Every structure is written in C-alpha cells, then in structure tokens.
Amino acid sequence: MKSPLLPIFLIVAVDVLGYTIILPLLPFFAEKLGASPAVVGLLVSVYAVCQLIAGPILGQLSDRFGRKPLLLLSQIGTFAGFLILASANSLWLVLLSRAIDGFTAGNLTLAQAYISDVTPPHQRARAFGIIGIAFGMGFLVGPALSGFLSQFGYHYPIVAAAALSCISIIATAVILPGKRTMAESHPDTEGAPTGQRLSILQWKRYAEYFRDPALGPLLWKFFGYVFSFSLFMGGFALFAERRYTWNGHPWGPKEVGYVFAYSGLVGGTLQGGALGFLVKRFGERPLLASSLLASAIGYVVLGWAYTIPLLLLSATIAAFGGVARPVATSLITQVVGRDEQGTVLGLTQSLTSAAQIVGPTIAGLLIEHRLLALWAMAAAAIAFAGWLVKMPSTPTSAHPAEVSLARD
C-alpha cells in the first residue's frame, strides 16, 4: 500500500475500463445513427485531433500546477463526454462528446509523467508496465461488460462508462498525492520529468528529435507501433461486422467485445508479471524489435482469418506486440536527460494522437470499399516498417534538440 505507483494504477485502471467499454460499441452506435464506415473513422479521429491540440497545453499546465489538478480536469472532461454520448440521438452530439473528451484528454501522459517522477531509470520499463496491466485489465473486463450490456440497449454500456469515470474522479481526489511534483513526496528519486512542451506547430523541434541518432529510431519504432495499432483498432469492429456471423447474424458489439476481452487477457498477462522477466531475460531493445514483428505477423494472419480459431490466433500473436509501448516509452525516457523527459513524453503523446487521427480515417475508407484484407495488410506493413528501423548498438543521451532547447 506504500507504493507510490498504487494510486496511479487504480486510477488508470478505472479510466481504461471506462474507455474500453465504449471502444467496441462506438462504431455500431454511430452506424445506428446513420454513419457510414468512413464517417465512423472520422468520429474516432476527432478525439485525437482535439487531443493533439490540447495535449501540449495540458502538459505545460501539469508542469506548473502539478499532476493531480490536471488529471482531475482530464477526468472531468471524459465524464462530461460520456454523459453527452449517453444522451446522443444524432451524429453531431456524438461528435461533440468526442471533441470534449479529446480536448481534456491527458490521462495517459500525466500517468506516464507520474511514473517517471517516482521511478529510477533502471526500473522504469517495469513501472511503465503497470499501464500495460491497467490496459490489459481494462481490455479484459471493459469490452466483455460492454458486450453483455449492449444486449439490453446501446445506452447501457455508455452509462456504465460514465459511472466508472465518476469513480475515477473520486479516486484521484482522495488517494493521489497532491504535491506539485512527486519528487517532493519521494526525495530519494530523481526530479520530475521536465522540459519545454512542444505545441503542434513546432515541427522544426519535432524534426530535431527525430534526427537524433539515439532517440530518433526509438521514436520511429514507437510511431510504427501506435500507427499500426490505431489502424487496427479504428477498423476492427467494422471489419468483424462484415466478415463474421454468429447464428446467422453479422457480428455486433457483443462479439467484438468478447474478442477484445480475450486480447486484453493475453496482453495483460504479457505486460504484467511477464514483462519484468522478459526485459531481464532478453533486454529492452531486442524485446522492442520482436514485439513489433509480432504485431506485423498477427495483422497478416488477421487479414486472411475467415474462421474464429484463426481470428483468435491472430489476436494472440498481435497481443505480444502490445509490449512495444511500455518498452519503447522506457527506452525513450532513458536516452534523454531528466530535464527533457517531459518534452519527449509529450512528444510520444503527440505521435499517438497523430496516429489516431490518420489510422481510423484510413481504416474507415478501406472498409467502406470492402478492402478488408488490405486494411489488415496496411496495419502489418506499418508495424513491419517500425521493425525495420535500425537502432544504434549503444544509446547516447545528447541530441540536437536538447542543445537547441538549452540555447533557447
């Protein structure tokens, strides 16, 4: 109970649970209101557009005022978005709910910053793994609950997500330490991750980070994973609806939710207890490469999976790819100075938002034209491109962006 990571784990777990309840339902809910697959993709993307705009601002405010106030603001926005979605009877209300949630979305970035606040570099991969555990638990329980509740009406899962979001707000207010930085509560750790937060218009600064020989390849690999995963997540429900049937009916949120739950079980097992062992046994860099390759193979199998056993096989293989995110994040924070970690964590969130803008849009367009196998192959190709990026044999900590920011 004394672990500083326990409060953030509970908060992230509840937040992810609410998010994953909505995940398998939103495409079907939007289609019920008249959306085409391409429009569904755009509805998913609008969240990321708003997040990309607001993310750096939330990061700057969290550096100035502390993690807790901004985390509460982010969670309140999520709660408001769920309430609007639950009452939506037209597509513009769905759009509004996603925009509000996106403009206040910063839970994951703030959680990552908290973890960097309280853990030394050599323990960071395992610590970031708690987010993987939270996602695994969320993907296990949330979609299954969504699938079950959707049998009684599409609004029931949304109300459940709103209730969980409210619980998360209360948990943050009650159990999360309220210091400006966690280093004030835990003086035995290094200082909190800091650094200038980059806005979406500072592309020159982004390019400087990508040109760094140690950091650049890691950023490309991270982007390869999040882009391929966003393409997959943005299209899977629509893909499954068009390819699979159950008792003579096309798949709906129930069946999609159960597949997501299975993936969550596998992913949570790998990113939970197994991640520490895998890092110790193989090392972070080889593990990052193998997880990207697993993602590519899993998506290839999915493209040609016409039976449930093959679908579950593809989900099992691709679930190992989820290891890429915590491992890449850990490596990224290790190759920059402590005073730049806030900047690169914000940069990874911007990359995630960019992937979540483009991925679902492409997925919607491909699936609208019934290019189902091509959709899966596109996700596989992006993950494979990330695997092909070559990392230097030895990491370095100095990079042009750090020098440039120091001059400023």
N, C-alpha and C positions, 0 to 999 in steps of 0.2 A: 504493500500500500504506500510505501515511502517513495517508490519510483516516480520521478518527475514525468515519465512517459505514460503513466497510467491514465491521468486525466485526458490527455490528448488522444489516447487510444479510444477511450469510451466516447469522446465527443465525435471523433472521425467515424467511428463505427456506426453511431446513430445517424449521422449525416449521410453516410454512404447508403445505409439501409433505406432512408427516405428516397434518395436518388435512384437506387436500383429498383424500387417499387414502380417508379414512373417509367423507367427505361424500356421494358418490353411492351408497355401499354400505349405510350405516346403515338407511335405510328398508326396503330389501329384506331385510337381515339380521334386523331386528325383525319384519317380516311372516312370515319363515320360522319364527320362534319363536312365532307366533300373534297378533301385534299387529294391530289394525285401524288404518286411517289416522288416526283420532282419537288413538289411543294412540301411534302413531309421532310425531305432533305433540307430544304431551306428553313423550315421551322426548327429543326435540330441545330442548324448552323447559326441562327440568330443569337442563340445563347452565347456561343463562342465569340461572335462579333462584339457583343456588349462586354464580354469578359476581357477581350483583348484591349478594348478601350479603357476600361476601368481598372484592370489589374495593376498596372504600374502605380496608379494613384493610391489604391488600397495599400500597396507595398510601402510607398513613401509614408503614408499616414501611420502604418503599423510601426515603422522605424521610429517615428516621432512620438506617438502616443502609447505604444505598446501593442502586444498581440491581442490581448483579451478584448479591448473595446472594439477593435476592427473585426475580430472573429464574431462577436455578438452582432455587429452590423451586418455582416455577411449572412449569418444565420437568419436574422430577421427578414432580410430580403428573400431568402429561399422560402421561408414560411409564407410571406405575402404572395409570392409567385404560386405556391401550391393552392392557396385559398382562391386565387383568381382562376386557376386552371380547374379547380373543382366545380366552379360555377359557370364555366365557359359553355356557351351554346352557339358560338361562331368561331371561325378561324382567327379573327382579329384579337379575340380575347386570349386564345392560345398563344398568339404571337406576343401579346402584352405580358402574359405571365412568364414567358421565356426570357423576354427582354429584361424585366425586373430582376429575375433570378440571375441573369448574366451580369448585369451592372453591379450587383453586390457580391458576385462570386469570387471568393478568395480563400475559402476554407482550406483547400489542399495546400496552397502556397504558404499560408500562415502556419499550418501544421508542420510543414517541412522546415520553415524558419524556426519554429519552436524546437524541433528535434535537433537542428544544428546548434541551437542555443545551449542545449544541455548535454551534448554528447561529444567526446573527443573523436578525432578523425578515424582512428582505427576501429571504433565501434559503430561508425555511422551507417554502414551497409545494413547491419543487423537492426539498428534503430529505425532506419527508413523502412525496414521490413514490416514494422508494425502497421504502417499504412497499407502494405500489401495484405496483412492479415485482416485489417478492417475491411478492405475491398473484398477479400475472399469471403468473409462472413456476410458482408452486405450482398454480394452476388449469390450467395447460397440461400439466404433467408428472404431477401427482398423480392427477387423475381418469383420465387415459389409462392410467397404470400400474395403477390400481385396476380399471379395466375389463378390462385384459388379464389380471391375476392372478385376478380373480373367476371366470374361466372354469374354473379348476382347483379352486375352492373359496372360500367366503366368508372363511375364516380367513386365507388367504394375504395379502390386502391389509392386514389388521389387523396381522399380524406385521411386514410391511414398514414400516408406520407406526410401530410400536414401535421398530424398528431405527433409523429416521430420528430419532425423538425422543431416543434414546440418543446418537446422533451430535451432536445439537444441544446436549445437556448437556455433552458433552466440549468442543465448540467454545466454549461460554460460559466454561467453566472455564479454557480455555487462552488464548483470544485476546481476550476482552473486558477492558478496563482495569478494575482493581479499586478505583479511587478512590471515596471516598464520593459525590462529585459529579464530573461530567465537567469542570466549570469548573476544578477543581483541576489537571486534566491539561492544560487549554487555557485559560490565563488571558486570552487575547485575546478570548474570548467573554463574553457576559453571564452572570450567575449562573444556576444551575439553576432550573427552574420550581418554585416552592414555593406554599404556601398551605394553609389548612386543608382536610383531606379530609372530604368530607361523607358521613355514613352514610345508609343508605336511609330512615331515619326523619326526616331533617331536611328535610321537604318545604317548610317555610317558606323555608329558604335557597334551595332549588331555584327556588321561585317568584320570589325576588328577582332571580335571574339572568335568568329568562325575561322579567321586566318591564323590564329594561334596554333602552333604545331601540336601542343598537348591538349588544349581544350577543344579546338575545332573538330577533330574527329569524334570526340565524345558527344558533342552537340549534334553532329550529323547522325550518329547512331541513335541518340535519343529521339531525334526527329523522325528517323526511319521507323522506329517502333511506334511512336504516338500517331504518326500519319497512317500507317497500315492498320493500327487498331481502331482509329477513328473511322476509316473507310469500312472496316468490318462491322463495327457497332452501329454505324449510321445506316447500314443496309440489311443487317441480318434478319430483322423481323419481316421486312418486305420480301426478302429472298425466301424465307421459310414459308410465308403465306402462299407464294407462287409455286414452290417446288413440292411441298409435302402435304399429305392429307392424313386425317385421323377419323376413322369411322365414316369415311366418305365426305368429310368436310375439310376445307383448307385450314391450315394451322392458324390459331389465333393467339392472343396474349397468354393463354394458359400454357400451351405447348412451348411457345418461345420462352416463357418464364421458367419453365422446368429445365430447358436446355441451359439457360443462363445460370440456374441454380447448380446444375452439375459442373459447369465450368468454374463457378465460384468455389465449389468443394475442392476441386483439383488445384486451382490456383491458390486457395488459402492454405492448403497443405504444403505446397511448394514454398510459398513465400513466408510461411510461418516457421514451424520448427525446422524445416529442411533447409531454409536459406542460409542460416549460420553455418551448418555443416557443409553445404555446397561451396560457400565462399572459402571456408577453411581448407577444404579438400582440393578445390580447383583454382581458386583465386578469382578476383572480381573481373578481371579483363577477359580471360577465357570464358567465364560464365556469361558475360555480356554477349560475346560473339555467338556462343552456342544457343542462347535464348532467342536471338534474332533469327538464326537459321531455323529453329523450331517453329517460330511464328510463320515463316515462309512456307515450310513444309505443311503445317496444319492448314493454311489457307488453300494450298494446292489441292490437298485431299478434299477440303470442303467444296471446291469448285466442281468436283466430279462425284460428290456424295449424293446418291439418289435413294439410299436406304438409311434407316435410323442407326444401325450399327456403325456404318461409315461416318455418319454425322458425329456420333459420339467419339469415334476415333480421332477425327479432325479436331474436335473440341479438346480432347485430352492432350494432343500434341501442341496445339496452339496455346493451351493454358500455361505450359512451361515458358512460353515467350513472355508472360507477364513478369517474370523475374527481371527482365531487361530494365524496367522502370526504376525500381529501388537501387539496383546495382549501378545503372548509369548516373542516377542522381548522386549517389555516394561518391563515385569517381569524379564527377564534375565539381563537387564541393571540395575535393581534396587537391585539385591541381591549381586552385586559385588561393590567394591569401584570404585570411579571415575577413579583411575589410572589403573583399569583393564578393563574398558568398551571397549576400542579399541581392546583389545585382544579377548573379548568374542563376539564382533560384527564380528570380522574376523573369529572367530570360527563358528558362525552361517552361514557365507557365505561359509566356507569350508564344513559344513554339507549339505548345499543346493547344492553345486557342486557335492558332493559325491552322493546325491540322484538323481541328474540329469544325472549322469553317469550311475548308475545302473538301474534306473526306465525305461527310454526309451529302454534300451537294453532288459530288461525282457519283456516289452510290445511288442516290435517287434518280439521277438521269439514266444511268446504266440499267437499273432495274425497271424503270418505266418503259424502256425499249426491250425488256425481257432478255438482256445480256447478262444472265445470271452467272454463268461460268466466268465471263470476262471480269465481272465485279470481283470475284474471289481471286482471280489471277492478278488483278491490279494490286490488291492488298498484298499478295505474296511477292510480287515484283518489288514493291516499296520496301518490305521487310528485308528482302534479299539484297537490295541496294545498300541498306544500312549495314548488313553483314559484310559486304564487300569493302566498306570504308576501312582503310588500314590505320591502325593506331601505332604511334612510335613505341619502341621497345621499352623506353624509360620515360616516365612522366616528368614534366618540368612545371614550375609554378609561376614563372614570369611570363607575361604575354603582352602584346602591344596595347590591348585595351586598358590593362592595368596602368601602364606607363602613361597612356593618354589621359586617363582619368586623374592620375596623380598630378599631371601638368595643369589640369583644369582647377 
